Structure formats: C-alpha cells, structure tokens
Amino acid sequence: MRNIKLFDTDDHQFILLNESDPGEEGGVRSNQYLILHRGAGVLLDPGGFGVMPRVLAEMLRYVPPEQVKGIFLSHQDPDIVGGLSTWLELIKAPVYISRIWLRFLPHYGLSDMSQFVGVPDEGMACEVAPGFALQAVPAHFLHSEGQINVYDPVAKVLFSGDIGAAMMPADDDAAYVDDFASHIPHIEGFHRRYMCSNKAIRCWLDTIAHLDIDMIAPQHGPVFRGAAVGEFLAWLRELRCGVDLLHSGGRFDE
C-alpha cells in the first residue's frame, strides 16, 4: 500500500505512511503517520528498527528531518520505539511520551534524554508549529498503563495507538473501515485480550466525548471513517475485556 492522505489542504496534511509488511522484523504490520502543517512535520509512532529505513524514505518525500518539529510515542512497545535511537540521530525535536515511560526508554539504547517530554496523566496541548497545537489525550490501560492518543484539530483525526488496532489477513490491505460489522472479527480478539477493562474504555470514551472526530487512525490496520467511527465507539462501550474476563489460575473467558 502506498501513502494515503487522510486529510489534505494547502496548509495541512495528515498522511498514513503505510508499510505493506513488517520488514525485517517479522512482526505485526504497523502504521506510521506524518502530520504536516505549513511545512512543519510531526511523526506519530515512527516504528521499530527494521522498518525505519522505509519509513524515513517515505517521510523524505514530504519533509526533511530538520523540519520535523515533534515525535509522539503512544506507548513503550518496541514496534513503536525500537527505531528511535536512529531517528534521533536525524531529528532534534521534542519527543512526547507518557511521563511514566521516561525511565524505561534508556533500555532502547537512548543515553541522552534531553529531547523527551513527559506527558502528564491528564494529557497536554503540544504546540508543534506557530499557532498550531496537537492534543495529547490520555488513554490509560488501553492497552499500556500510560498510553496517549494524539488529536489533530485541523484534520479532525484522532490517532488512537492500539485502540482500534486490527489483525488483518496478509492479503487484505484496505485503507479504511467502511463496513464496521464485517470488521469486528479482525478487532474483537485483540481488544478482548489486550485492553485492560471496560472501565478503562468508558473513561477514555468520556475523555474524547467533546472532540470533533472525523476519523480514528490506529497503529495497526485500517482507518475508521464515516459511520464506522460511531459504530466502533458504541461497540467498545459494551465490550468486556482484560480483567473483566480473568479468572484465578490464568484462565480467560473465551
């Protein structure tokens, strides 16, 4: 799949830098996103070490490294952070991640933490270009203890990290979810096991209720748009998951 502009005006673009397979890592297919605002770039979840060369090559079609003004990490997993030490050789912009993961990141070979900004539990506005701020939105325990989402108020896109992630068949590279009912089998198992609890889901739903969302862009799988946005959120509200399904002895409800 090639890059897809989820939003595109003269001054602002929200671009899915989608790699068709996990590259050398042999892991789960993941999405990397680039936001451009009047020439300034922001990377969302730049990816693991194995995909970094291809993601960089795609990014360079739109913006040079010196014009990247921020990197957001939704959480601490290696498919998000694994390539970061190489990215930081090129990009000298702030890197935003939940404050609780700052002490974890040196294990990825990051010795200089001066670029990192710890996002507080309640989230924060992050001005990444003059007059333009992205909102770091808390999404705790979905699935990471300190997961953050990123809301773009111009594109009206919510980057949701692992919320909405889909495990798609190898031959299915659809860019968008337009038929939510047929998409449920690709998301249900993951969300039931990896999301912490229905309480965590409902806290997140209350947190994002005031946002004007046209699309939800997850780190894995296609982007929710149109009616699928509301249908996905309504489905999540009723989902039992994580500790809701846990029994003594390590058994989970199927």
C-alpha positions as YAML, in Angstrom:
chain: A
units: angstrom
residues:
- id: 1
  name: MET
  ca: [0.00, 0.00, 0.00]
- id: 2
  name: ARG
  ca: [1.23, 3.48, -0.80]
- id: 3
  name: ASN
  ca: [0.95, 6.57, 1.33]
- id: 4
  name: ILE
  ca: [-2.58, 7.89, 1.80]
- id: 5
  name: LYS
  ca: [-3.53, 11.45, 2.64]
- id: 6
  name: LEU
  ca: [-6.33, 11.19, 5.18]
- id: 7
  name: PHE
  ca: [-6.64, 14.98, 5.10]
- id: 8
  name: ASP
  ca: [-5.18, 17.33, 2.52]
- id: 9
  name: THR
  ca: [-5.32, 21.11, 2.16]
- id: 10
  name: ASP
  ca: [-2.72, 23.65, 1.06]
- id: 11
  name: ASP
  ca: [-1.64, 24.26, 4.67]
- id: 12
  name: HIS
  ca: [-2.28, 20.94, 6.38]
- id: 13
  name: GLN
  ca: [-1.95, 17.22, 5.65]
- id: 14
  name: PHE
  ca: [-2.43, 14.06, 7.72]
- id: 15
  name: ILE
  ca: [-0.64, 11.22, 5.93]
- id: 16
  name: LEU
  ca: [-0.66, 7.48, 6.52]
- id: 17
  name: LEU
  ca: [2.88, 6.27, 5.79]
- id: 18
  name: ASN
  ca: [1.79, 2.67, 5.50]
- id: 19
  name: GLU
  ca: [4.28, -0.12, 5.06]
- id: 20
  name: SER
  ca: [2.85, -3.24, 3.47]
- id: 21
  name: ASP
  ca: [4.65, -5.70, 5.74]
- id: 22
  name: PRO
  ca: [6.75, -5.66, 8.93]
- id: 23
  name: GLY
  ca: [10.01, -5.60, 7.02]
- id: 24
  name: GLU
  ca: [12.95, -7.37, 8.63]
- id: 25
  name: GLU
  ca: [11.22, -7.63, 12.00]
- id: 26
  name: GLY
  ca: [8.72, -10.32, 11.05]
- id: 27
  name: GLY
  ca: [6.19, -8.84, 13.47]
- id: 28
  name: VAL
  ca: [2.81, -7.21, 13.15]
- id: 29
  name: ARG
  ca: [2.09, -4.78, 10.32]
- id: 30
  name: SER
  ca: [2.02, -1.27, 11.69]
- id: 31
  name: ASN
  ca: [1.04, 2.22, 10.56]
- id: 32
  name: GLN
  ca: [3.23, 5.28, 10.82]
- id: 33
  name: TYR
  ca: [1.68, 8.72, 10.40]
- id: 34
  name: LEU
  ca: [3.05, 12.11, 9.37]
- id: 35
  name: ILE
  ca: [1.27, 15.40, 10.05]
- id: 36
  name: LEU
  ca: [2.34, 18.44, 8.05]
- id: 37
  name: HIS
  ca: [1.33, 21.98, 8.98]
- id: 38
  name: ARG
  ca: [2.69, 24.80, 6.83]
- id: 39
  name: GLY
  ca: [5.92, 22.90, 6.23]
- id: 40
  name: ALA
  ca: [6.43, 21.64, 9.78]
- id: 41
  name: GLY
  ca: [6.25, 17.88, 10.30]
- id: 42
  name: VAL
  ca: [5.22, 15.64, 13.19]
- id: 43
  name: LEU
  ca: [5.77, 11.87, 13.30]
- id: 44
  name: LEU
  ca: [3.36, 9.57, 15.15]
- id: 45
  name: ASP
  ca: [4.73, 6.19, 16.33]
- id: 46
  name: PRO
  ca: [7.69, 6.04, 13.92]
- id: 47
  name: GLY
  ca: [8.13, 2.27, 14.31]
- id: 48
  name: GLY
  ca: [10.67, -0.42, 15.04]
- id: 49
  name: PHE
  ca: [14.28, -0.62, 13.88]
- id: 50
  name: GLY
  ca: [13.57, -2.88, 10.90]
- id: 51
  name: VAL
  ca: [11.08, -0.53, 9.24]
- id: 52
  name: MET
  ca: [12.96, 2.70, 9.92]
- id: 53
  name: PRO
  ca: [14.74, 2.96, 6.51]
- id: 54
  name: ARG
  ca: [11.49, 2.66, 4.56]
- id: 55
  name: VAL
  ca: [9.57, 5.00, 6.84]
- id: 56
  name: LEU
  ca: [12.37, 7.55, 6.53]
- id: 57
  name: ALA
  ca: [12.37, 7.25, 2.75]
- id: 58
  name: GLU
  ca: [8.62, 7.88, 2.63]
- id: 59
  name: MET
  ca: [8.84, 10.79, 5.07]
- id: 60
  name: LEU
  ca: [11.54, 12.45, 2.93]
- id: 61
  name: ARG
  ca: [9.05, 12.71, 0.08]
- id: 62
  name: TYR
  ca: [7.27, 15.36, 2.13]
- id: 63
  name: VAL
  ca: [9.63, 16.94, 4.67]
- id: 64
  name: PRO
  ca: [13.35, 16.98, 5.57]
- id: 65
  name: PRO
  ca: [14.42, 15.88, 9.08]
- id: 66
  name: GLU
  ca: [15.19, 19.43, 10.20]
- id: 67
  name: GLN
  ca: [11.57, 20.42, 9.59]
- id: 68
  name: VAL
  ca: [10.20, 17.68, 11.85]
- id: 69
  name: LYS
  ca: [9.11, 19.54, 14.98]
- id: 70
  name: GLY
  ca: [7.87, 16.67, 17.11]
- id: 71
  name: ILE
  ca: [7.61, 12.92, 17.56]
- id: 72
  name: PHE
  ca: [4.78, 11.31, 19.52]
- id: 73
  name: LEU
  ca: [5.04, 7.83, 21.04]
- id: 74
  name: SER
  ca: [1.69, 6.38, 22.06]
- id: 75
  name: HIS
  ca: [3.38, 3.94, 24.44]
- id: 76
  name: GLN
  ca: [6.57, 1.98, 25.09]
- id: 77
  name: ASP
  ca: [6.31, -1.12, 22.87]
- id: 78
  name: PRO
  ca: [9.21, -1.99, 20.53]
- id: 79
  name: ASP
  ca: [7.09, -1.73, 17.36]
- id: 80
  name: ILE
  ca: [6.81, 1.97, 18.24]
- id: 81
  name: VAL
  ca: [10.09, 2.84, 19.94]
- id: 82
  name: GLY
  ca: [12.54, 0.28, 18.57]
- id: 83
  name: GLY
  ca: [13.99, 2.54, 15.86]
- id: 84
  name: LEU
  ca: [14.05, 5.71, 17.93]
- id: 85
  name: SER
  ca: [17.78, 5.90, 18.62]
- id: 86
  name: THR
  ca: [18.38, 6.07, 14.87]
- id: 87
  name: TRP
  ca: [15.62, 8.65, 14.34]
- id: 88
  name: LEU
  ca: [17.17, 10.88, 16.98]
- id: 89
  name: GLU
  ca: [20.45, 10.98, 15.08]
- id: 90
  name: LEU
  ca: [18.49, 12.88, 12.39]
- id: 91
  name: ILE
  ca: [15.72, 14.70, 14.26]
- id: 92
  name: LYS
  ca: [16.38, 17.15, 17.12]
- id: 93
  name: ALA
  ca: [12.77, 17.89, 18.00]
- id: 94
  name: PRO
  ca: [10.83, 17.15, 21.22]
- id: 95
  name: VAL
  ca: [9.69, 13.56, 21.71]
- id: 96
  name: TYR
  ca: [6.42, 13.21, 23.62]
- id: 97
  name: ILE
  ca: [5.57, 10.11, 25.66]
- id: 98
  name: SER
  ca: [3.77, 9.43, 28.92]
- id: 99
  name: ARG
  ca: [5.89, 10.51, 31.85]
- id: 100
  name: ILE
  ca: [5.75, 7.00, 33.35]
- id: 101
  name: TRP
  ca: [7.78, 5.56, 30.46]
- id: 102
  name: LEU
  ca: [10.70, 8.01, 30.60]
- id: 103
  name: ARG
  ca: [12.68, 5.73, 32.90]
- id: 104
  name: PHE
  ca: [12.03, 2.76, 30.58]
- id: 105
  name: LEU
  ca: [13.36, 4.30, 27.35]
- id: 106
  name: PRO
  ca: [17.12, 4.12, 28.13]
- id: 107
  name: HIS
  ca: [16.79, 0.34, 27.66]
- id: 108
  name: TYR
  ca: [16.38, 1.07, 23.94]
- id: 109
  name: GLY
  ca: [19.93, 2.44, 23.83]
- id: 110
  name: LEU
  ca: [18.87, 6.05, 24.46]
- id: 111
  name: SER
  ca: [21.51, 7.67, 26.64]
- id: 112
  name: ASP
  ca: [20.53, 11.32, 26.09]
- id: 113
  name: MET
  ca: [17.01, 12.01, 27.36]
- id: 114
  name: SER
  ca: [17.13, 15.78, 26.85]
- id: 115
  name: GLN
  ca: [14.71, 15.70, 23.87]
- id: 116
  name: PHE
  ca: [11.99, 13.85, 25.75]
- id: 117
  name: VAL
  ca: [8.88, 15.48, 27.16]
- id: 118
  name: GLY
  ca: [6.93, 13.53, 29.76]
- id: 119
  name: VAL
  ca: [3.20, 13.90, 29.11]
- id: 120
  name: PRO
  ca: [1.24, 14.18, 32.39]
- id: 121
  name: ASP
  ca: [-1.55, 11.75, 33.17]
- id: 122
  name: GLU
  ca: [-4.25, 14.23, 32.16]
- id: 123
  name: GLY
  ca: [-2.64, 14.92, 28.75]
- id: 124
  name: MET
  ca: [-1.47, 18.26, 27.39]
- id: 125
  name: ALA
  ca: [-1.56, 20.62, 24.44]
- id: 126
  name: CYS
  ca: [1.67, 20.46, 22.41]
- id: 127
  name: GLU
  ca: [2.44, 23.42, 20.16]
- id: 128
  name: VAL
  ca: [4.38, 21.88, 17.28]
- id: 129
  name: ALA
  ca: [4.22, 24.86, 14.91]
- id: 130
  name: PRO
  ca: [3.41, 28.55, 15.42]
- id: 131
  name: GLY
  ca: [-0.29, 28.78, 16.16]
- id: 132
  name: PHE
  ca: [-0.87, 25.02, 15.82]
- id: 133
  name: ALA
  ca: [-1.11, 22.58, 18.71]
- id: 134
  name: LEU
  ca: [-1.80, 18.87, 18.83]
- id: 135
  name: GLN
  ca: [-3.60, 17.48, 21.86]
- id: 136
  name: ALA
  ca: [-2.03, 14.56, 23.73]
- id: 137
  name: VAL
  ca: [-5.07, 12.69, 25.05]
- id: 138
  name: PRO
  ca: [-4.88, 10.15, 27.90]
- id: 139
  name: ALA
  ca: [-5.89, 6.58, 27.06]
- id: 140
  name: HIS
  ca: [-4.54, 4.79, 30.11]
- id: 141
  name: PHE
  ca: [-4.50, 0.96, 30.21]
- id: 142
  name: LEU
  ca: [-5.66, 0.72, 26.55]
- id: 143
  name: HIS
  ca: [-3.50, -1.25, 26.47]
- id: 144
  name: SER
  ca: [-0.49, 0.46, 28.04]
- id: 145
  name: GLU
  ca: [-0.61, 1.93, 31.55]
- id: 146
  name: GLY
  ca: [0.46, 5.25, 30.07]
- id: 147
  name: GLN
  ca: [-0.92, 5.19, 26.54]
- id: 148
  name: ILE
  ca: [-1.58, 8.55, 24.89]
- id: 149
  name: ASN
  ca: [-3.60, 9.37, 21.79]
- id: 150
  name: VAL
  ca: [-2.99, 12.41, 19.59]
- id: 151
  name: TYR
  ca: [-5.84, 14.60, 18.33]
- id: 152
  name: ASP
  ca: [-5.36, 16.83, 15.29]
- id: 153
  name: PRO
  ca: [-7.99, 19.60, 15.50]
- id: 154
  name: VAL
  ca: [-7.49, 20.71, 11.89]
- id: 155
  name: ALA
  ca: [-7.80, 17.30, 10.24]
- id: 156
  name: LYS
  ca: [-10.24, 16.10, 12.95]
- id: 157
  name: VAL
  ca: [-8.31, 12.85, 13.14]
- id: 158
  name: LEU
  ca: [-7.68, 11.01, 16.40]
- id: 159
  name: PHE
  ca: [-4.55, 8.89, 16.33]
- id: 160
  name: SER
  ca: [-5.58, 6.14, 18.72]
- id: 161
  name: GLY
  ca: [-2.49, 3.96, 19.09]
- id: 162
  name: ASP
  ca: [-3.60, 0.39, 19.81]
- id: 163
  name: ILE
  ca: [-7.26, 1.33, 20.29]
- id: 164
  name: GLY
  ca: [-8.95, 0.15, 17.11]
- id: 165
  name: ALA
  ca: [-5.99, -1.98, 16.09]
- id: 166
  name: ALA
  ca: [-6.85, -4.80, 13.70]
- id: 167
  name: MET
  ca: [-5.13, -8.09, 12.94]
- id: 168
  name: MET
  ca: [-5.77, -8.23, 9.20]
- id: 169
  name: PRO
  ca: [-5.20, -11.16, 6.80]
- id: 170
  name: ALA
  ca: [-1.94, -10.89, 4.88]
- id: 171
  name: ASP
  ca: [-3.77, -10.28, 1.60]
- id: 172
  name: ASP
  ca: [-6.05, -7.53, 2.96]
- id: 173
  name: ASP
  ca: [-4.51, -4.06, 2.81]
- id: 174
  name: ALA
  ca: [-7.70, -1.98, 2.88]
- id: 175
  name: ALA
  ca: [-7.02, 1.58, 3.97]
- id: 176
  name: TYR
  ca: [-10.41, 2.32, 5.54]
- id: 177
  name: VAL
  ca: [-13.14, 0.65, 7.57]
- id: 178
  name: ASP
  ca: [-16.43, 1.35, 5.80]
- id: 179
  name: ASP
  ca: [-18.40, -1.73, 6.90]
- id: 180
  name: PHE
  ca: [-17.90, -1.98, 10.64]
- id: 181
  name: ALA
  ca: [-19.90, -5.17, 11.17]
- id: 182
  name: SER
  ca: [-17.65, -7.11, 8.80]
- id: 183
  name: HIS
  ca: [-14.56, -5.63, 10.51]
- id: 184
  name: ILE
  ca: [-15.40, -6.89, 14.03]
- id: 185
  name: PRO
  ca: [-13.73, -10.31, 13.59]
- id: 186
  name: HIS
  ca: [-10.43, -8.52, 12.91]
- id: 187
  name: ILE
  ca: [-10.53, -6.46, 16.13]
- id: 188
  name: GLU
  ca: [-12.53, -8.42, 18.68]
- id: 189
  name: GLY
  ca: [-9.92, -10.92, 19.85]
- id: 190
  name: PHE
  ca: [-7.21, -8.30, 20.19]
- id: 191
  name: HIS
  ca: [-9.38, -5.88, 22.14]
- id: 192
  name: ARG
  ca: [-10.79, -8.55, 24.45]
- id: 193
  name: ARG
  ca: [-7.29, -9.65, 25.45]
- id: 194
  name: TYR
  ca: [-5.17, -6.50, 25.24]
- id: 195
  name: MET
  ca: [-7.50, -3.78, 26.53]
- id: 196
  name: CYS
  ca: [-7.45, -3.65, 30.33]
- id: 197
  name: SER
  ca: [-11.15, -3.38, 31.24]
- id: 198
  name: ASN
  ca: [-14.48, -1.91, 30.28]
- id: 199
  name: LYS
  ca: [-13.99, 0.75, 32.97]
- id: 200
  name: ALA
  ca: [-10.80, 1.91, 31.23]
- id: 201
  name: ILE
  ca: [-12.68, 2.01, 27.91]
- id: 202
  name: ARG
  ca: [-15.51, 4.10, 29.35]
- id: 203
  name: CYS
  ca: [-13.08, 6.54, 30.98]
- id: 204
  name: TRP
  ca: [-11.47, 7.01, 27.57]
- id: 205
  name: LEU
  ca: [-14.82, 7.43, 25.84]
- id: 206
  name: ASP
  ca: [-15.75, 10.14, 28.34]
- id: 207
  name: THR
  ca: [-12.38, 11.81, 27.77]
- id: 208
  name: ILE
  ca: [-12.81, 12.04, 23.99]
- id: 209
  name: ALA
  ca: [-16.55, 12.81, 24.00]
- id: 210
  name: HIS
  ca: [-16.00, 16.54, 23.39]
- id: 211
  name: LEU
  ca: [-13.68, 16.03, 20.41]
- id: 212
  name: ASP
  ca: [-14.95, 16.53, 16.85]
- id: 213
  name: ILE
  ca: [-13.67, 13.31, 15.25]
- id: 214
  name: ASP
  ca: [-14.00, 12.51, 11.55]
- id: 215
  name: MET
  ca: [-11.52, 9.62, 11.56]
- id: 216
  name: ILE
  ca: [-9.88, 7.30, 14.08]
- id: 217
  name: ALA
  ca: [-6.42, 6.24, 12.94]
- id: 218
  name: PRO
  ca: [-4.97, 3.22, 14.82]
- id: 219
  name: GLN
  ca: [-1.40, 1.98, 14.84]
- id: 220
  name: HIS
  ca: [-2.40, -1.33, 13.22]
- id: 221
  name: GLY
  ca: [-4.95, -1.90, 10.49]
- id: 222
  name: PRO
  ca: [-7.32, 0.35, 8.52]
- id: 223
  name: VAL
  ca: [-8.62, 3.78, 9.50]
- id: 224
  name: PHE
  ca: [-12.18, 4.23, 10.77]
- id: 225
  name: ARG
  ca: [-14.19, 6.85, 8.91]
- id: 226
  name: GLY
  ca: [-17.80, 7.91, 8.40]
- id: 227
  name: ALA
  ca: [-20.40, 5.84, 10.22]
- id: 228
  name: ALA
  ca: [-17.73, 3.33, 11.27]
- id: 229
  name: VAL
  ca: [-16.35, 5.86, 13.80]
- id: 230
  name: GLY
  ca: [-19.54, 5.99, 15.86]
- id: 231
  name: GLU
  ca: [-20.23, 2.29, 15.41]
- id: 232
  name: PHE
  ca: [-16.77, 1.39, 16.69]
- id: 233
  name: LEU
  ca: [-17.11, 3.63, 19.75]
- id: 234
  name: ALA
  ca: [-20.56, 2.21, 20.54]
- id: 235
  name: TRP
  ca: [-19.20, -1.34, 20.22]
- id: 236
  name: LEU
  ca: [-16.31, -0.52, 22.55]
- id: 237
  name: ARG
  ca: [-18.64, 0.90, 25.22]
- id: 238
  name: GLU
  ca: [-20.23, -2.52, 25.72]
- id: 239
  name: LEU
  ca: [-17.05, -4.61, 25.38]
- id: 240
  name: ARG
  ca: [-15.95, -6.80, 28.28]
- id: 241
  name: CYS
  ca: [-12.21, -7.23, 28.11]
- id: 242
  name: GLY
  ca: [-8.99, -7.77, 30.03]
- id: 243
  name: VAL
  ca: [-9.56, -8.16, 33.76]
- id: 244
  name: ASP
  ca: [-13.32, -8.36, 33.14]
- id: 245
  name: LEU
  ca: [-12.64, -11.80, 31.67]
- id: 246
  name: LEU
  ca: [-9.91, -13.02, 34.04]
- id: 247
  name: HIS
  ca: [-10.28, -15.92, 36.48]
- id: 248
  name: SER
  ca: [-7.95, -17.43, 39.05]
- id: 249
  name: GLY
  ca: [-5.34, -19.72, 37.57]
- id: 250
  name: GLY
  ca: [-4.80, -17.56, 34.49]
- id: 251
  name: ARG
  ca: [-7.96, -18.59, 32.65]
- id: 252
  name: PHE
  ca: [-9.76, -16.08, 30.43]
- id: 253
  name: ASP
  ca: [-13.35, -16.25, 29.23]
- id: 254
  name: GLU
  ca: [-13.43, -17.01, 25.53]
...
